């Protein structure tokens, strides 16, 4: 059994306590018929070697199962990177709650093209099928010395903000698995309130920035477009699910996770 490298030293740095937390993880890197298949394992207890398989979906499932067996939480990376993972593949997967709807690497084809759907469209197809999955945003940073170069895989392109009771690895990944977070490329959300009747989203004001919030339901249908802050949507009951996409007047985005509405 191979044990994941410890991050205790990073977390014990002078002044670090209570300010930041490093969480152990691994990008399990596999392949099928030259298609790159990458799955992150978060908060792993041991190293997970690539598991292989006889199809893209099988490779995904084997690696997800291995990450779970290693005590970790899986998330599927950049499905449209080299057009490796289709909507149909993702619909076959079990025991995974997270996949990337935005990846800051310059070659991950997040928005689709050439007849292949973008990752938000994929997200809506999965949700419409009745499967709950949450969308995350990430950097996929590889280059740290060229912050000015948009062709480099730079940090600071995408992230998530989780609502956890404490700065603890278990608490943070648990929040991700229950969808208690938002994903962002720059929009900051102060508060998300969801009850039996409505979803309300309050954005942090910044200078003269303005916001447009789209509340989205089954099949990607835009239910309401709001320019208010806070933005509010009152459930009708036939939406199946409701999620939200916030865009600011400078092109930055945030995504609020879906909730089932009605009989789901």
Secondary structure, DSSP 8 states (H G I E B T S, - for coil): -------HHHHTSTTTTTT-----EEEEEEEETTEEEEEEEES-SS-------SSHHHHHHHHHHHHHHTT-EEEE--TTGGG---HHHHHH--S--EEEEEE-STTS-TT-BTTB--HHHHHHHHHHTT---EEEEE-----SS-TT-TTS--SSS-EEEE--SSS-HHHHHHHHHTT-EEEESS--EEEEEE-SSEEEEEE---TT--EEEEEE-GGG-EEEEE--SSEEEE--S-SSEEEEEEEETTS-EEEEEEEE-S--
